């Protein structure tokens, strides 16, 4: 696994990847948010919901650990051998939102991850 010299290097790498990822959704009209195409296994809304779901879980894991709670990965309701069901839960929980709402949620989660990184020793 790659290591980083410091927090800024890690955050810069996240920012670079996130900027490239989110740019893919800038030209997709809301009317196509649920459109499935052969080359991609998820609709635009499902793709963003997947990222919102995982980043939300990362933040929950850190919050639970800080509270001294037992961290359950990948989530309280799903085990590692149930990832298909977890991904469906992400879709059911988030994909009904507009693309802009999903992008805003993901952006908020990324900013919270930056703050989490800054708070670590």
C-alpha positions as CSV (number, residue, x, y, z in Angstrom):
1,X,0.0,0.0,0.0
2,X,1.3,3.5,-0.8
3,X,2.4,5.7,2.0
4,X,2.4,9.4,2.1
5,X,5.0,11.7,3.6
6,X,2.5,13.9,5.3
7,X,-1.2,14.9,5.6
8,X,-0.9,17.5,2.8
9,X,0.5,14.9,0.4
10,X,-2.4,12.5,1.2
11,X,-5.0,15.3,0.9
12,X,-3.5,16.5,-2.4
13,X,-3.7,12.9,-3.8
14,X,-7.4,12.6,-2.7
15,X,-8.1,16.0,-4.2
16,X,-6.5,15.1,-7.5
17,X,-8.5,11.9,-7.7
18,X,-11.7,13.4,-6.6
19,X,-11.5,16.3,-9.0
20,X,-10.9,13.9,-11.9
21,X,-13.8,11.7,-10.8
22,X,-16.4,14.4,-10.1
23,X,-15.6,16.1,-13.4
24,X,-17.1,13.1,-15.2
25,X,-20.5,14.1,-13.9
26,X,-20.4,17.8,-14.9
27,X,-21.9,17.3,-18.3
28,X,-24.5,14.7,-17.5
29,X,-28.0,16.3,-17.5
30,X,-30.4,15.4,-14.7
31,X,-32.6,13.7,-17.3
32,X,-29.9,11.0,-17.7
33,X,-29.1,10.4,-14.1
34,X,-30.8,6.9,-14.2
35,X,-29.6,6.0,-17.7
36,X,-27.8,2.7,-18.0
37,X,-25.2,2.3,-20.8
38,X,-23.5,-0.8,-21.9
39,X,-20.0,0.3,-21.1
40,X,-20.7,1.2,-17.5
41,X,-22.1,-1.1,-14.8
42,X,-23.9,1.7,-12.9
43,X,-26.0,4.7,-13.8
44,X,-24.6,8.1,-13.0
45,X,-26.8,8.3,-9.8
46,X,-25.8,4.8,-8.7
47,X,-22.1,5.6,-9.3
48,X,-22.3,8.7,-7.1
49,X,-24.5,6.9,-4.5
50,X,-21.7,4.2,-4.3
51,X,-19.1,6.9,-3.6
52,X,-21.4,8.7,-1.1
53,X,-22.0,5.4,0.6
54,X,-18.4,4.5,1.0
55,X,-17.2,7.9,2.1
56,X,-20.1,8.1,4.6
57,X,-19.0,4.7,6.0
58,X,-15.3,5.9,6.3
59,X,-16.5,8.9,8.4
60,X,-18.7,6.7,10.5
61,X,-15.8,4.3,11.2
62,X,-13.7,7.2,12.4
63,X,-16.5,8.7,14.5
64,X,-17.3,5.4,16.2
65,X,-13.6,4.8,16.9
66,X,-13.3,8.2,18.5
67,X,-16.3,7.5,20.7
68,X,-14.7,4.3,21.8
69,X,-17.3,2.1,20.1
70,X,-16.5,-1.1,18.3
71,X,-16.1,-0.3,14.6
72,X,-18.1,-2.7,12.5
73,X,-16.8,-3.0,9.0
74,X,-18.1,-2.6,6.4
75,X,-21.2,-1.5,8.3
76,X,-23.5,-2.4,11.2
77,X,-25.9,-4.2,8.9
78,X,-23.6,-5.9,6.4
79,X,-20.6,-8.2,6.4
80,X,-17.8,-8.3,3.9
81,X,-19.5,-11.3,2.1
82,X,-22.6,-9.1,1.6
83,X,-21.1,-6.3,-0.5
84,X,-23.7,-6.8,-3.2
85,X,-26.4,-6.1,-0.7
86,X,-24.4,-3.2,0.7
87,X,-24.1,-1.6,-2.8
88,X,-27.8,-2.1,-3.3
89,X,-28.4,-0.3,0.1
90,X,-26.3,2.6,-1.2
91,X,-28.4,2.7,-4.3
92,X,-31.7,2.5,-2.4
93,X,-30.5,5.1,0.2
94,X,-28.9,7.7,-2.1
95,X,-29.6,7.2,-5.8
96,X,-33.1,8.8,-5.8
97,X,-31.4,12.2,-5.1
98,X,-30.6,14.6,-7.9
99,X,-27.1,14.5,-9.4
100,X,-26.4,17.9,-7.8
101,X,-27.5,16.7,-4.4
102,X,-25.3,13.6,-4.7
103,X,-22.3,15.7,-5.9
104,X,-22.8,18.1,-3.0
105,X,-23.0,15.2,-0.5
106,X,-19.9,13.6,-1.9
107,X,-18.1,17.0,-1.8
108,X,-19.2,17.5,1.9
109,X,-17.9,14.0,2.7
110,X,-14.6,14.6,1.0
111,X,-14.2,17.9,3.0
112,X,-15.0,16.0,6.2
113,X,-12.4,13.4,5.3
114,X,-9.9,16.3,4.9
115,X,-10.8,17.6,8.3
116,X,-10.5,14.1,9.7
117,X,-7.0,13.8,8.3
118,X,-6.0,17.2,9.7
119,X,-7.2,16.1,13.2
120,X,-5.0,13.0,13.2
121,X,-1.6,13.1,14.8
